[in-house]
Amino acid sequence: MKPAPFRYADPGSLDEALDVLVAEGAGAKVLAGGQSLIPLLSMRLAAPATLVDINRVPDLDTVEATGDGVRVGALVRHVGLLHDAAAARVQPLLARATANVAHPAIRNRGTTVGSIAHADPSGEMTAVLALTGGSVTVATPSGRSTVGWRDLFVGPLETSVHGPAIVVDAFFPALPPRSGTAFAEISRRKGDYAVCGAGVVVTLSENGTVSAVRASYLSVGLVPEVYDLTDAVNGQAADSADWAAAGELARTLVDPDGDLHASADYRRLLVGVLTERTLAEAAAEAVLRSAA
């Protein structure tokens, strides 16, 4: 199928882009990488009157890694974030998650911030934003504001960003000290949307025992959620913790839906399996980082 007819604008500045959004009203849609939007247009699941292409807007294509975290501009492609060594040192989940995003062709063009703004509950980067306690910066004609992940996602493919507004960057806080991460997903074919995925963070106390365990999942709920699994393994030694118990706890906390790809029970089973597997990996990394 072909998209419905639309007008096209390619502003050269952020102010110009916002002006176009104001003038076009609710019928305008922002285009960055387009790897989520273009298929929707082609299937006529979306039919905006105007596409506002922000690829000529300057200063939106940078990754800034500091001791506090990583700020990713709206035009940074997945592949750019994947290979950014400084970003991976500050927050390892970024490289681990982007490596699982779709196929190389899509990673080469798709944007990390665009994926977040798309708010697909099966998307890797929405889960990572939640798990890291991240936020986005939203530009409007009246100025900029910061929106935390809990306030951003309001439903599948729906965010709280409305009206003439552009998500100009996303911020992922740095990995805490004595912590490790892991990310894994199961899909029918490599690069397909995940039937289930898991990202986890394990934090150790100064004596090497487990002090905090958090997890977020893909394709399990309508919006990203962060689950505290600490009670299952709190105070246990990192190299012998009962990660199976943490996986079992996770299975009791999630409430997945079934669809043509997987039943709810199968997704719940995968949550337990992936949780146990990724927590063991994250704990091993936390031990290494604590010893460094």
C-alpha positions in Angstrom: 0.0 0.0 0.0 1.0 3.6 -0.4 0.6 6.4 2.2 -2.4 8.7 2.1 -1.4 12.1 0.6 0.4 14.5 2.9 2.2 17.8 2.9 5.9 17.8 3.6 8.0 20.3 5.6 11.7 20.2 6.3 12.4 23.2 8.6 16.0 24.3 9.2 15.7 25.1 12.9 13.9 24.0 16.0 11.9 27.3 16.1 10.9 26.9 12.5 9.8 23.3 13.2 7.7 24.4 16.1 6.2 27.2 14.0 5.1 24.6 11.4 3.6 22.4 14.1 1.6 25.4 15.4 0.4 26.3 11.9 -0.6 22.8 10.9 -2.2 21.8 14.2 -3.3 18.3 15.2 -2.8 17.0 11.6 1.0 17.3 11.8 3.5 14.5 12.7 7.2 14.8 13.4 9.5 12.7 11.3 13.0 11.8 12.5 14.3 8.3 11.5 10.9 7.2 10.3 11.4 3.5 10.9 8.3 3.2 13.0 6.2 5.9 11.3 6.7 5.1 7.7 5.3 1.5 8.0 2.3 2.9 9.7 1.8 5.4 6.9 2.3 2.7 4.2 -0.4 0.6 5.9 -2.6 3.6 6.4 -2.7 3.1 10.1 -1.7 6.7 10.4 -2.6 9.5 8.0 -1.2 12.8 9.1 -1.9 15.9 7.0 1.7 17.1 7.2 5.0 15.5 8.0 7.5 17.7 9.7 11.0 16.3 8.9 13.4 17.5 11.6 16.6 16.1 10.0 17.9 19.5 9.0 17.5 20.9 12.6 21.0 21.4 14.0 22.4 20.2 17.3 20.0 17.2 17.7 22.5 14.5 16.5 24.9 14.4 19.5 25.5 11.9 22.3 26.8 13.5 25.5 28.2 11.1 28.2 29.1 12.6 31.6 29.4 11.2 35.1 25.7 11.8 35.6 24.4 10.0 32.6 24.0 9.9 28.9 22.0 12.5 26.9 20.9 11.3 23.4 19.7 13.8 20.8 16.6 13.3 18.8 18.5 12.6 15.5 21.0 10.1 17.0 20.6 6.8 15.1 20.5 3.5 17.0 23.8 2.5 15.4 25.5 5.6 16.6 24.5 5.0 20.1 25.4 1.3 19.8 29.0 2.1 18.9 29.5 5.1 21.3 32.1 3.8 23.7 31.7 6.6 26.2 28.0 6.1 26.5 28.5 2.4 27.0 30.9 3.0 29.9 28.5 5.3 31.6 25.3 3.3 31.0 26.0 -0.2 29.6 22.3 -1.0 29.0 22.3 1.4 26.1 24.6 -0.6 23.9 23.1 -3.9 25.1 19.6 -2.8 24.2 20.4 -1.1 20.9 22.2 -4.2 19.7 18.8 -6.0 19.9 16.8 -3.3 18.0 15.4 -4.9 14.8 17.8 -5.3 11.8 21.0 -3.4 10.8 19.2 -1.4 8.1 16.7 -0.2 10.7 19.4 0.6 13.3 21.2 2.6 10.6 18.3 4.9 10.1 16.0 4.6 13.1 16.5 7.0 16.1 16.6 6.1 19.7 14.5 9.1 20.8 12.0 8.4 18.0 11.6 4.9 19.3 10.9 6.2 22.8 8.4 8.8 21.5 6.7 6.0 19.5 6.0 4.4 22.9 5.8 0.8 21.7 5.7 -1.5 24.7 7.7 -4.1 22.7 10.4 -1.6 22.0 13.8 -2.0 23.7 14.5 1.7 24.4 11.2 2.4 26.2 12.1 -0.4 28.7 15.7 1.0 29.1 14.4 4.5 29.7 12.2 3.2 32.5 14.8 0.8 34.0 17.4 3.6 34.2 14.9 6.1 35.6 15.3 8.3 32.6 13.5 11.3 31.1 13.0 13.2 27.9 13.2 16.9 27.1 10.2 18.3 25.3 10.4 21.6 23.3 7.3 23.6 22.8 6.7 27.2 21.6 6.7 28.3 25.3 10.0 26.6 26.2 11.5 23.3 27.3 10.4 20.9 30.0 11.6 17.6 31.4 9.2 14.7 31.5 10.1 11.6 33.5 9.5 8.2 32.2 6.5 7.5 34.5 4.7 10.6 33.2 5.7 10.0 29.6 4.1 6.7 28.8 0.3 6.7 29.1 -0.6 3.7 26.8 0.6 1.6 23.9 1.9 3.9 21.2 0.7 6.9 23.3 2.7 9.4 25.3 1.7 12.5 27.3 3.4 14.8 24.7 0.6 16.6 22.8 0.1 19.7 20.8 3.0 21.5 19.0 5.9 19.8 20.7 9.1 17.9 19.8 11.0 15.4 22.0 14.5 16.8 21.5 16.5 14.4 23.6 16.4 11.6 26.1 18.5 11.3 29.3 19.6 8.0 30.8 21.2 8.2 34.3 24.5 6.6 34.9 24.8 3.1 36.2 25.1 3.2 40.0 28.4 2.1 41.7 28.8 -1.7 42.3 26.2 -2.5 39.7 25.9 -4.7 36.7 23.4 -4.9 33.8 22.1 -7.5 31.3 19.6 -7.5 28.5 18.1 -10.4 26.6 15.0 -11.1 24.5 13.3 -13.9 22.7 11.8 -13.5 19.2 10.4 -15.8 16.5 13.2 -14.7 14.2 16.3 -12.6 14.9 15.4 -8.9 14.5 11.6 -9.4 14.9 9.7 -7.8 17.7 10.4 -9.6 20.9 7.9 -12.1 22.2 9.4 -11.3 25.6 12.5 -9.4 26.6 14.2 -8.4 29.9 16.6 -5.7 31.0 17.9 -5.9 34.6 20.2 -4.1 37.0 21.8 -5.7 40.0 23.5 -3.6 42.7 25.7 -4.9 45.5 26.5 -3.7 48.9 30.0 -2.9 50.0 30.4 -6.4 51.4 29.4 -8.0 48.1 25.9 -9.1 48.9 22.9 -8.2 46.8 21.2 -4.9 47.8 19.0 -4.0 44.9 17.5 -5.8 41.9 15.3 -4.2 39.3 13.9 -5.4 36.0 11.9 -4.1 33.1 10.3 -6.2 30.3 9.4 -6.0 26.6 6.0 -7.1 25.2 4.6 -7.9 28.6 2.5 -4.9 29.5 0.8 -1.9 27.9 3.4 0.5 29.1 6.9 0.0 30.5 7.1 -0.9 34.1 10.0 -1.4 36.6 9.8 -4.3 39.0 11.6 -4.5 42.3 12.8 -8.1 42.8 15.1 -7.3 45.7 13.1 -9.2 48.3 13.8 -12.6 46.6 17.6 -12.3 47.0 18.3 -9.4 49.4 21.5 -9.9 51.4 22.6 -13.0 49.5 26.1 -13.4 48.1 26.2 -12.3 44.5 27.9 -15.5 43.2 25.3 -17.8 44.9 22.1 -15.9 45.0 18.8 -17.7 44.3 18.1 -16.0 40.9 15.5 -18.6 40.2 13.5 -17.3 43.1 13.8 -13.8 41.6 12.5 -15.1 38.4 9.6 -16.8 40.1 8.8 -13.5 41.9 8.8 -11.7 38.6 6.4 -14.2 37.1 3.9 -13.4 39.9 4.2 -9.6 39.4 3.7 -9.3 35.6 0.3 -9.5 33.9 1.0 -10.1 30.2 -1.6 -10.4 27.5 -1.8 -13.2 24.9 -1.8 -12.6 21.2 -1.2 -14.6 18.0 2.5 -14.7 18.8 2.4 -16.0 22.3 -0.1 -16.8 25.1 -0.1 -15.0 28.4 1.1 -18.1 30.1 4.0 -18.5 27.7 5.1 -14.9 28.2 4.9 -15.3 31.9 7.1 -18.4 31.6 9.6 -16.5 29.5 9.7 -13.7 32.1 10.9 -16.2 34.7 13.5 -17.8 32.4 14.9 -14.5 31.1 14.9 -12.9 34.6 17.0 -15.8 36.1 19.4 -15.8 33.2 20.0 -12.0 33.0 20.3 -11.5 36.7 23.1 -14.1 36.9 24.9 -12.2 34.1 24.3 -8.8 35.7 25.5 -10.0 39.1 28.7 -11.3 37.6 29.3 -8.0 36.0 28.6 -6.2 39.3 31.2 -8.3 41.0 33.8 -7.3 38.4 32.9 -3.6 38.5 33.1 -3.7 42.3 36.6 -5.2 42.2 37.9 -2.7 39.6 
